Amino acid sequence: MKYTFRRGIHPEDNKKLSESCPFEEMPTGSKVYIPLSQHIGAPCTACVEPGAMVKAGTLIGLSNGYVSANVHSSVSGKVLGFEMRENAQGRKLRHIVIENDGLYEEENLPPLENPTKEQIILRCKEAGIVGMGGATFPTHVKLEAKNKINIFIVNGSECEPYITTDYRMMLNFPKEIMEGIGYIKTALQANEVAIGIEANKPDAIAAMTKELTDPDTHVYELKTKYPQGGEKQLIYAITKMKVPDGGLPSEVGAVVLNISTVYALWQAVKLGKPCYSRYMTVSGEGIKRPCNLHVRIGVPLSEITEYLGVNEGYVKAVFGGPMMGFSLASFKPVTSKGSSALLLLSKKEIRPIEPTPCINCGRCASVCPMNLMPMMTDRLILKDMIAEAKKFNPMSCIECGCCAYVCPAKRPLVQSQRLAKKLIRERKI
Amino acid sequence: MKLLVSSSPHIGTKLTTQKIMIHMIIALSFPLVAGVVIFGLYALTVVFVAAASAVLAEMLYNKLTKTPFTIKDCSAVVTGMILGLNLPPNVPLYVPVVGSVFAIMLVKMLFGGIGKNFANPAATARVFLLLSWTGVMRSYMQPLDYSQGVWKALVSGFTKQYITSATPLADIKSSAVTGVLPDSIRLLDLFLGRTGGSIGEVCAIAILLGFIYLLIFRIIDWKLPVSYLAASALSALVLYRGGWTYILPTLLSGGLLFGAVYMVTDYSTSPNTAAGKVIFAAGAGILTVLFRRFSGFDEGASIAILLMNLIVPLLDKWIPKPFGYRKPVKPEKTAKEAKNG
């Protein structure tokens, strides 16, 4: 029996484009632009002055909030100054501009041997590790959970179409990931570890199973279904526990981290390397050579598209997965800790954006993993009936996009849910 | 290079409203073909006129209200076809025209068009026609007799005047008191459509093929027809003295099966939640058999569906609990907490 959750969708995964490509080093240009906000919390305070010499791994942005994480330089060279640049969401953010001297000298933290719980959590904080699946929630906050953690779940489902980074990492670094899992188990003092991998990645399942040494760590084969990697869905699939509505996974004694995050944490503990580079998938019909890249943080996306070449005729550029990523207005934004993918999609691949009237078919409600009724929120929010829309629980929406994916009328249902959340918060209804 | 910017998700199913309607048209053509074979080419004309006047009525409405044309989604064709298949095969052609104009203009477009009407347009139009032209709507012809030559039989509907004949529904109704099925009710005839009745209703096999087609392409929700049929079967068991012998004749005669597959499943007039769907369809099933057994008419499917349409907004008041729902903390407690905080 494969583990799974209720409802959800089966999109075409399109992983064939890049799944067989081994990791490739993306050359870094003469300048990098490091965003001071690469996590969900408050932006960091810059702790270097223009003119300062830095190395790869030098702390340049100091975290000053609860859900915020340190930022490090990704190259060695000279700090040129600060620049306001747009990020992928179109928000203007402060970036530190660093001139790359091409030497890539490193300034790492001391590696830890047999670290304790406190040491691992502190290292996580120092190295600026965040959830690298895209949500960029600081990892040390998860590790410091107040509740007793029974189970640590490693998210290897990679349920978003196109993306193949976690898959390649499981094939290339199974030993390192397993060791990283061990560190996190120590930090959480968890009784059990579950590694969830979707059934469409049998060789990743085999690779991880081969490295199993701990008797309390198991690999779970998950049904290939979206959003299998959604935190609440994954916890339900493996443990059958329901994370309370509006609550955190730690309330049911679970913590979920994805493969990239586990690997980054392993690097921080074992090698002392702070989080200044990551692996990402570049794919879609608009890319001449779809592949999996190892990129440093702060590289403009235009350099990536130039490096891999584009096929004319793409109409949309997506930062992240096609279900939950952001569509870009330009290639000016840079790679950051949360950039799992860059997709250039052709007209054939994208969903039409012209909506037609709702025909009330109920498909959105029948696939919603949170058991909501997106059509009702959509209908009411457009009439500005916010109190009525709230009854349909838009606050519980995880914005996975299943509803809009199946909608035959092509209505922007996720956008309506977001609008509902925003208006409910603003007007305090 | 200009890039499209929009909210996630960026990919989606290839299914569109238009494709759904085309699937419906294909599914409706199974009973249509059966109806033409059984009743001749005049029946095809009736359905064609119904569909064409539905499309024209929608165009006219768009023109009158100065709104963009909405016929591209093909839903008017579906409404017209369902209405046409609900008519007796020998009706004068003004009947489908009046019915379609009524269904599209009054029932569908006036309430805002596709997805916004609260009553099933085809069912409403049928009931309207039944009340307005009762005689015409209740005169059914017998299946064609092909022994005189195929072509002659097929075109006979255009010239020949038909004598009203009894339908299985009437036979079942009149036998309900005794509880013994008359010999005229043969299940094989009901399956194959060798009986009098409306164009699309008579051939159970064709309707079931359409049902299977719609299920394969996931156009309709199985919960609706299954609950409708189950409730009808159960009601037949209870309400007829003949008990179980009446179950299959009830399900296979008249518009019950056709209604189950093509009318109960209408998107805009059925509830949004699973539980709501079951209650709605089961209610329609019970009412159908109640009407058949006790009302002045032989048939009750359309009126039953229509009546249940009216309680759909009520059923939709029931909102499912989100995944991981927990009961809100009691107000007294939060008030106290607020004070302490």
Interface residues (C-beta under 8 A of the other chain):
Chain A: R6 P11 E12 G90 P161 K232 Y236 K242 V243 P244 D245 G247 V315 K316 A317 V318 P322 M323 M324 G325 F326 S327 L328 A329 S330 L343 L345 E349 I350 R351 P352 I353 T356 P357 C358 I359 N360 C361 G362 A365 S366 P369 M370 N371 L372 M373 M375 M376 K391 F392 N393 S396 E399 G401 A404 Y405 V406 C407 P408 A409 K410 P412 V414 Q415 R418
Chain B: L3 L4 V5 S6 S7 S8 P9 H10 I11 G12 T13 L15 T16 T17 K19 I20 D73 S75 G113 I114 G115 K116 D221 Y267 S268 N272 T273 D316 I319 P320 K321 P322 F323 G324 Y325 R326
